[in-house]
Amino acid sequence: MKLHSIRAPRRSGRLRPISAVAVVTAASLLALAGCGGSSSDDSEAGGTVNLTFFTIPVNSTPVIEKVVERFEETHPGIKVKVELGPNNVDTVRGTLATQISSGSSTPDVYEGDVMWPAQFAEENLALNLSDHIDGDFFDTFQPALAAQGQVDGNQYMTPWFTEAGYLYYRKDLLEEAGLPVPKTWEELAETAAKIQASGKAKYGYVFQGATTEELTCNWVEYLTDAGGQVVNDDYTEGTMNTPAGVKALSFMRSLIDTGVTPKAVTTFQSAESLSAFDAGDAVFMRNWGYAYAITQDKDSSDVVGKVGMAPLPTFEGSEGPGASVVGGGNLYINPNTDHLEESLEFLQWLGSDEAQKIMATVGEVLPVTTAVADDPEIQQVNEPMSVLPDLRLASRQVATPKYPGITQAVYRAVNSALAGGTSIEEALAQADKEINSALQGSL
């Protein structure tokens, strides 16, 4: 499997409760920190150091409990308190930024998005790991995943687990129609329309079209397939309003205009897309790898045993498969931590092959170390992992602290065009205008 650094949530879904960890809201996270207080008061009893690890729920299994339990077994002098935050990247980013910038020493280690390194490095919200960890450790990760945590040659985060966009399809409906799994976007639209016309499915294709980071991920996939990118390589100007941008956005809009995709997709995040597919209403779905296990839940899904997975399509005339944007979870250390040595030990253990095998087998999330990702046994754990080697993974252009403004410009403009509020050209021009403002620091 190779990740292409092409010029990407966090996913959301139905989550089972994790019993042995503290669940916190964004507001209570600040209170837990004592508005900038220290974690040392309860950390030294009996020579044991207590770390606080803030994370977002991982998949639908208690994998966090497992990895923490195993870490504590192998590091008897360290205890880890897990705090679960809301499954909303923007909310978590704002809360952590406020908390750490106020001088709080907790959380010691925290999970964050792949798009944070540049911003968090600039604002001193994340420790420069390169000052404390030998470079050989970073070399154990799949190179492009580790590279996303670098700012000016320094490492500010390490991958913990990864996610990617997949094409989900109804095996039974394609077999009944005698149609192959589509390799191009044009073929997907045609196949979906045929099956819809037969009355076998309400929707042809569903994806994530709401004004969130997930729409940016979807957009980058189409735009990359069309040969474009959001900003230029120097991060000095937006490059959405181009022939590639027009091609990508015109196709997305055509899915709605032809009825292949419902108009309501402009309000869909991954959970809404999954609900439609899970209910048997859609032929195809773009979603993250986590969704597969939910489609096979006999207690809630109407498509158990009927779902296949494949790489996303590309446009006719382009080499396939299509681009698949990377998401997932990544690990950062609070630069204010009172327990630097122990925090470094915990972060490095979470990136070890032992921990990554637990993440893959218990959590059924995609591993980030090269050795585990290439392990044939791990690749057979579930359908997403078996398809993973065939994906053409792509990264969002996140190497700038201005990225939050860039992505907001992207998903607002694309959503407006999909909803029919603006024309294709107007939406792309507005996106570039707002991107340029963000890059210049005025947005």
DODO-833550 format. One line per 4 residues: number of its first residue (from 1); their letters; for each residue x, y, z of C-alpha. Coordinates in nm, 2 decimals. Layout:
N
NUM	A	X Y Z ~ ...
# end
This chain:
443
1	MKLH	0.00 0.00 0.00 ~ 0.13 0.34 -0.09 ~ 0.01 0.68 0.01 ~ 0.05 0.94 -0.26
5	SIRA	0.10 1.30 -0.13 ~ -0.14 1.45 -0.38 ~ -0.18 1.84 -0.43 ~ -0.82 1.47 0.40
9	PRRS	-1.21 1.31 0.99 ~ -1.27 1.22 1.12 ~ -1.55 0.98 1.08 ~ -1.86 0.96 1.29
13	GRLR	-2.10 0.67 1.34 ~ -2.28 0.46 1.59 ~ -2.05 0.39 1.88 ~ -2.09 0.14 2.16
17	PISA	-2.00 0.27 2.51 ~ -1.66 0.22 2.65 ~ -1.70 0.15 3.02 ~ -1.37 0.20 3.18
21	VAVV	-1.29 0.55 3.06 ~ -1.42 0.89 3.14 ~ -1.65 1.05 2.89 ~ -1.62 1.43 2.88
25	TAAS	-1.78 1.71 2.69 ~ -1.59 1.99 2.53 ~ -1.69 2.22 2.81 ~ -1.61 1.98 3.09
29	LLAL	-1.27 1.92 2.94 ~ -1.16 2.27 3.04 ~ -1.30 2.22 3.39 ~ -1.11 1.89 3.42
33	AGCG	-0.79 2.08 3.35 ~ -0.86 2.33 3.63 ~ -0.83 2.62 3.39 ~ -0.46 2.58 3.35
37	GSSS	-0.39 2.37 3.66 ~ -0.13 2.10 3.69 ~ -0.17 1.72 3.69 ~ 0.11 1.66 3.94
41	DDSE	-0.11 1.66 4.25 ~ -0.24 1.31 4.20 ~ 0.05 1.17 4.01 ~ 0.32 1.07 4.26
45	AGGT	0.14 0.85 4.51 ~ 0.34 0.53 4.56 ~ 0.59 0.63 4.29 ~ 0.33 0.59 4.01
49	VNLT	0.29 0.85 3.74 ~ -0.06 0.92 3.62 ~ -0.10 1.04 3.26 ~ -0.41 1.18 3.11
53	FFTI	-0.48 1.07 2.75 ~ -0.75 1.26 2.57 ~ -0.90 1.08 2.27 ~ -1.21 1.05 2.05
57	PVNS	-1.39 0.71 2.06 ~ -1.23 0.47 1.82 ~ -1.46 0.25 1.61 ~ -1.72 0.04 1.78
61	TPVI	-1.51 -0.18 2.01 ~ -1.33 -0.12 2.35 ~ -0.99 -0.11 2.17 ~ -0.87 0.20 2.38
65	EKVV	-0.92 -0.01 2.70 ~ -0.71 -0.29 2.55 ~ -0.41 -0.08 2.44 ~ -0.41 0.11 2.77
69	ERFE	-0.43 -0.21 2.97 ~ -0.14 -0.36 2.78 ~ 0.07 -0.05 2.81 ~ 0.02 -0.04 3.19
73	ETHP	0.11 -0.41 3.21 ~ 0.44 -0.34 3.04 ~ 0.50 -0.01 3.22 ~ 0.41 -0.08 3.58
77	GIKV	0.52 0.27 3.70 ~ 0.27 0.45 3.48 ~ -0.11 0.47 3.49 ~ -0.32 0.62 3.21
81	KVEL	-0.65 0.80 3.26 ~ -0.85 0.81 2.94 ~ -1.08 1.10 2.87 ~ -1.32 1.06 2.57
85	GPNN	-1.42 1.38 2.40 ~ -1.69 1.45 2.14 ~ -1.67 1.30 1.80 ~ -1.63 1.65 1.63
89	VDTV	-1.29 1.76 1.51 ~ -1.36 2.13 1.50 ~ -1.50 2.13 1.86 ~ -1.21 1.93 1.99
93	RGTL	-0.95 2.15 1.82 ~ -1.09 2.47 1.96 ~ -1.12 2.32 2.31 ~ -0.77 2.18 2.32
97	ATQI	-0.62 2.50 2.17 ~ -0.79 2.71 2.45 ~ -0.68 2.47 2.72 ~ -0.32 2.42 2.62
101	SSGS	-0.26 2.79 2.54 ~ -0.38 2.87 2.89 ~ -0.09 2.67 3.03 ~ -0.27 2.36 3.13
105	STPD	-0.05 2.05 3.18 ~ -0.33 1.82 3.09 ~ -0.40 1.63 2.88 ~ -0.04 1.49 2.87
109	VYEG	-0.10 1.31 2.54 ~ -0.39 1.38 2.30 ~ -0.54 1.25 1.98 ~ -0.59 1.50 1.70
113	DVMW	-0.65 1.53 1.33 ~ -0.40 1.51 1.05 ~ -0.47 1.87 0.96 ~ -0.35 2.02 1.29
117	PAQF	0.04 2.00 1.28 ~ 0.11 2.33 1.11 ~ -0.13 2.53 1.32 ~ -0.04 2.36 1.65
121	AEEN	0.33 2.40 1.58 ~ 0.30 2.77 1.51 ~ 0.09 2.83 1.82 ~ 0.30 2.60 2.05
125	LALN	0.02 2.37 2.12 ~ 0.21 2.05 2.03 ~ 0.56 1.93 2.14 ~ 0.83 1.91 1.88
129	LSDH	0.89 1.54 1.90 ~ 1.21 1.55 1.69 ~ 1.38 1.71 1.99 ~ 1.31 1.41 2.21
133	IDGD	1.27 1.10 1.99 ~ 1.53 0.94 1.76 ~ 1.44 0.96 1.39 ~ 1.45 0.58 1.35
137	FFDT	1.11 0.56 1.54 ~ 0.94 0.78 1.28 ~ 1.08 0.55 1.00 ~ 0.87 0.26 1.13
141	FQPA	0.55 0.44 1.00 ~ 0.43 0.43 0.64 ~ 0.64 0.73 0.51 ~ 0.36 0.95 0.38
145	LAAQ	0.16 0.91 0.70 ~ 0.46 1.02 0.91 ~ 0.53 1.30 0.67 ~ 0.19 1.46 0.74
149	GQVD	0.31 1.53 1.09 ~ 0.62 1.73 0.98 ~ 0.65 2.10 0.99 ~ 0.98 2.26 0.87
153	GNQY	1.15 1.92 0.90 ~ 1.04 1.86 1.25 ~ 0.78 1.60 1.37 ~ 0.49 1.73 1.57
157	MTPW	0.26 1.43 1.56 ~ 0.27 1.06 1.50 ~ 0.01 0.84 1.33 ~ -0.20 0.62 1.55
161	FTEA	-0.45 0.47 1.31 ~ -0.56 0.57 0.96 ~ -0.88 0.59 0.77 ~ -0.95 0.62 0.40
165	GYLY	-1.24 0.66 0.16 ~ -1.39 0.35 0.01 ~ -1.66 0.26 -0.24 ~ -1.93 0.05 -0.08
169	YRKD	-2.16 -0.14 -0.32 ~ -2.45 -0.38 -0.30 ~ -2.31 -0.71 -0.43 ~ -2.66 -0.86 -0.47
173	LLEE	-2.79 -0.58 -0.68 ~ -2.50 -0.57 -0.91 ~ -2.51 -0.95 -0.95 ~ -2.88 -0.94 -1.03
177	AGLP	-2.83 -0.67 -1.29 ~ -2.52 -0.85 -1.44 ~ -2.31 -0.54 -1.39 ~ -1.95 -0.51 -1.28
181	VPKT	-1.82 -0.29 -1.00 ~ -1.76 0.05 -1.16 ~ -1.41 0.17 -1.22 ~ -1.50 0.52 -1.34
185	WEEL	-1.73 0.79 -1.20 ~ -1.92 0.79 -1.52 ~ -1.98 0.42 -1.51 ~ -2.09 0.45 -1.15
189	AETA	-2.36 0.71 -1.24 ~ -2.48 0.49 -1.53 ~ -2.49 0.17 -1.32 ~ -2.67 0.34 -1.03
193	AKIQ	-2.93 0.49 -1.26 ~ -3.00 0.15 -1.42 ~ -3.06 -0.02 -1.08 ~ -3.27 0.27 -0.96
197	ASGK	-3.49 0.25 -1.27 ~ -3.55 -0.12 -1.20 ~ -3.70 -0.02 -0.87 ~ -3.45 -0.21 -0.66
201	AKYG	-3.30 0.10 -0.48 ~ -3.42 0.44 -0.38 ~ -3.09 0.61 -0.42 ~ -2.80 0.54 -0.66
205	YVFQ	-2.51 0.69 -0.47 ~ -2.47 0.86 -0.13 ~ -2.17 1.05 0.01 ~ -2.08 1.32 0.26
209	GATT	-2.21 1.66 0.13 ~ -2.27 1.86 0.45 ~ -2.06 2.17 0.53 ~ -1.80 1.98 0.73
213	EELT	-1.44 1.86 0.68 ~ -1.58 1.54 0.53 ~ -1.71 1.73 0.22 ~ -1.35 1.87 0.18
217	CNWV	-1.23 1.51 0.18 ~ -1.49 1.41 -0.09 ~ -1.40 1.71 -0.29 ~ -1.03 1.65 -0.29
221	EYLT	-1.09 1.30 -0.42 ~ -1.29 1.42 -0.72 ~ -1.06 1.72 -0.78 ~ -0.75 1.49 -0.77
225	DAGG	-0.91 1.25 -1.01 ~ -0.97 1.55 -1.25 ~ -0.60 1.65 -1.22 ~ -0.65 1.95 -0.99
229	QVVN	-0.56 2.07 -0.64 ~ -0.70 2.31 -0.39 ~ -0.40 2.55 -0.36 ~ -0.08 2.58 -0.55
233	DDYT	0.24 2.40 -0.43 ~ 0.37 2.72 -0.26 ~ 0.05 2.78 -0.07 ~ 0.02 3.13 -0.21
237	EGTM	-0.31 3.11 -0.39 ~ -0.62 2.90 -0.44 ~ -0.65 2.69 -0.76 ~ -1.00 2.56 -0.75
241	NTPA	-1.14 2.77 -1.04 ~ -0.97 2.57 -1.31 ~ -1.09 2.33 -1.58 ~ -1.02 2.04 -1.34
245	GVKA	-1.23 2.22 -1.07 ~ -1.52 2.27 -1.32 ~ -1.50 1.91 -1.42 ~ -1.51 1.78 -1.07
249	LSFM	-1.78 2.00 -0.93 ~ -2.00 1.97 -1.25 ~ -1.99 1.59 -1.21 ~ -2.08 1.61 -0.84
253	RSLI	-2.37 1.84 -0.92 ~ -2.49 1.62 -1.20 ~ -2.53 1.33 -0.96 ~ -2.80 1.54 -0.78
257	DTGV	-2.95 1.68 -1.10 ~ -3.01 1.34 -1.25 ~ -3.15 1.19 -0.93 ~ -2.87 0.94 -0.88
261	TPKA	-2.79 1.12 -0.55 ~ -3.06 1.27 -0.33 ~ -3.08 1.64 -0.28 ~ -3.06 1.57 0.10
265	VTTF	-2.69 1.47 0.05 ~ -2.60 1.83 0.11 ~ -2.69 1.76 0.48 ~ -2.53 1.42 0.50
269	QSAE	-2.22 1.34 0.71 ~ -2.08 0.99 0.72 ~ -2.35 0.87 0.97 ~ -2.64 0.99 0.75
273	SLSA	-2.48 0.83 0.44 ~ -2.44 0.51 0.63 ~ -2.79 0.51 0.76 ~ -2.93 0.53 0.40
277	FDAG	-2.70 0.25 0.28 ~ -2.76 0.04 0.60 ~ -3.13 0.06 0.54 ~ -3.09 -0.09 0.19
281	DAVF	-3.18 0.24 0.02 ~ -2.86 0.30 -0.18 ~ -2.67 0.10 -0.44 ~ -2.34 0.28 -0.38
285	MRNW	-2.18 0.47 -0.09 ~ -1.86 0.66 -0.04 ~ -1.76 0.62 0.33 ~ -1.47 0.54 0.56
289	GYAY	-1.35 0.19 0.65 ~ -1.52 0.19 0.99 ~ -1.86 0.17 0.83 ~ -1.81 -0.19 0.71
293	AITQ	-1.85 -0.34 1.05 ~ -2.18 -0.15 1.10 ~ -2.32 -0.27 0.77 ~ -2.26 -0.63 0.90
297	DKDS	-2.43 -0.58 1.24 ~ -2.72 -0.82 1.23 ~ -2.91 -0.62 1.50 ~ -2.92 -0.30 1.30
301	SDVV	-2.84 -0.35 0.93 ~ -3.06 -0.46 0.65 ~ -2.76 -0.53 0.42 ~ -2.57 -0.80 0.61
305	GKVG	-2.39 -1.02 0.37 ~ -2.48 -0.80 0.07 ~ -2.20 -0.55 0.09 ~ -1.88 -0.53 -0.11
309	MAPL	-1.59 -0.28 -0.10 ~ -1.36 -0.15 -0.37 ~ -1.13 0.15 -0.44 ~ -1.31 0.46 -0.54
313	PTFE	-1.36 0.52 -0.91 ~ -1.18 0.78 -1.12 ~ -1.28 0.98 -1.43 ~ -1.27 0.83 -1.77
317	GSEG	-0.94 0.87 -1.93 ~ -0.75 0.88 -1.60 ~ -0.54 0.60 -1.46 ~ -0.72 0.43 -1.18
321	PGAS	-0.81 0.37 -0.91 ~ -0.95 0.70 -0.79 ~ -0.79 0.90 -0.51 ~ -0.89 0.80 -0.16
325	VVGG	-0.83 1.07 0.10 ~ -0.66 0.98 0.43 ~ -0.82 1.05 0.76 ~ -0.78 0.88 1.10
329	GNLY	-0.63 0.96 1.44 ~ -0.29 1.10 1.53 ~ -0.10 1.16 1.85 ~ 0.04 1.48 2.00
333	INPN	0.21 1.57 2.33 ~ 0.11 1.87 2.53 ~ 0.43 2.09 2.56 ~ 0.32 2.19 2.91
337	TDHL	0.31 1.83 3.04 ~ 0.46 1.76 3.38 ~ 0.55 1.41 3.27 ~ 0.74 1.44 2.96
341	EESL	0.94 1.12 2.98 ~ 0.63 0.91 3.05 ~ 0.43 1.08 2.78 ~ 0.70 1.01 2.53
345	EFLQ	0.70 0.64 2.64 ~ 0.32 0.62 2.60 ~ 0.32 0.79 2.26 ~ 0.60 0.56 2.13
349	WLGS	0.43 0.25 2.26 ~ 0.10 0.34 2.09 ~ 0.31 0.35 1.76 ~ 0.47 0.01 1.83
353	DEAQ	0.39 -0.30 1.62 ~ 0.24 -0.46 1.93 ~ -0.01 -0.18 1.98 ~ -0.08 -0.15 1.61
357	KIMA	-0.18 -0.52 1.60 ~ -0.42 -0.46 1.89 ~ -0.57 -0.16 1.70 ~ -0.61 -0.37 1.39
361	TVGE	-0.75 -0.69 1.54 ~ -0.96 -0.55 1.83 ~ -1.05 -0.21 1.69 ~ -1.05 -0.32 1.32
365	VLPV	-0.89 0.01 1.23 ~ -0.62 0.05 0.97 ~ -0.27 0.02 1.10 ~ 0.00 0.29 1.04
369	TTAV	0.33 0.10 1.08 ~ 0.47 -0.05 0.76 ~ 0.53 -0.39 0.92 ~ 0.18 -0.43 1.05
373	ADDP	0.01 -0.29 0.74 ~ 0.20 -0.53 0.52 ~ 0.13 -0.83 0.74 ~ -0.08 -1.08 0.53
377	EIQQ	-0.26 -1.20 0.84 ~ -0.36 -0.84 0.94 ~ -0.48 -0.78 0.58 ~ -0.73 -1.06 0.62
381	VNEP	-0.88 -0.92 0.95 ~ -1.17 -0.76 0.76 ~ -1.29 -0.63 0.43 ~ -1.15 -0.28 0.46
385	MSVL	-0.80 -0.41 0.53 ~ -0.81 -0.66 0.24 ~ -0.90 -0.38 0.00 ~ -0.65 -0.13 0.16
389	PDLR	-0.35 -0.24 -0.05 ~ -0.54 -0.15 -0.37 ~ -0.62 0.21 -0.27 ~ -0.45 0.51 -0.41
393	LASR	-0.43 0.72 -0.10 ~ -0.42 1.09 -0.11 ~ -0.35 1.36 0.15 ~ -0.51 1.70 0.19
397	QVAT	-0.29 2.01 0.16 ~ -0.26 2.07 0.53 ~ 0.10 2.19 0.55 ~ -0.01 2.54 0.65
401	PKYP	-0.14 2.69 0.97 ~ -0.40 2.86 0.75 ~ -0.57 2.53 0.67 ~ -0.88 2.58 0.89
405	GITQ	-0.97 2.88 0.68 ~ -0.89 2.70 0.35 ~ -1.11 2.40 0.43 ~ -1.40 2.62 0.54
409	AVYR	-1.38 2.80 0.20 ~ -1.38 2.47 0.02 ~ -1.68 2.30 0.19 ~ -1.89 2.62 0.20
413	AVNS	-1.84 2.68 -0.18 ~ -1.89 2.31 -0.28 ~ -2.20 2.27 -0.06 ~ -2.35 2.59 -0.21
417	ALAG	-2.30 2.46 -0.56 ~ -2.44 2.12 -0.48 ~ -2.75 2.28 -0.32 ~ -2.80 2.49 -0.63
421	GTSI	-2.74 2.82 -0.44 ~ -2.46 2.92 -0.68 ~ -2.34 2.82 -1.02 ~ -2.03 2.60 -1.06
425	EEAL	-1.81 2.88 -1.18 ~ -1.94 3.12 -0.91 ~ -1.88 2.87 -0.64 ~ -1.52 2.80 -0.75
429	AQAD	-1.44 3.17 -0.79 ~ -1.57 3.24 -0.44 ~ -1.37 2.95 -0.30 ~ -1.05 3.08 -0.45
433	KEIN	-1.13 3.43 -0.32 ~ -1.18 3.30 0.04 ~ -0.88 3.07 0.02 ~ -0.66 3.36 -0.08
437	SALQ	-0.80 3.56 0.21 ~ -0.72 3.28 0.44 ~ -0.37 3.24 0.31 ~ -0.31 3.62 0.35
441	GSL	-0.44 3.60 0.71 ~ -0.75 3.80 0.66 ~ -1.01 3.53 0.70
# end
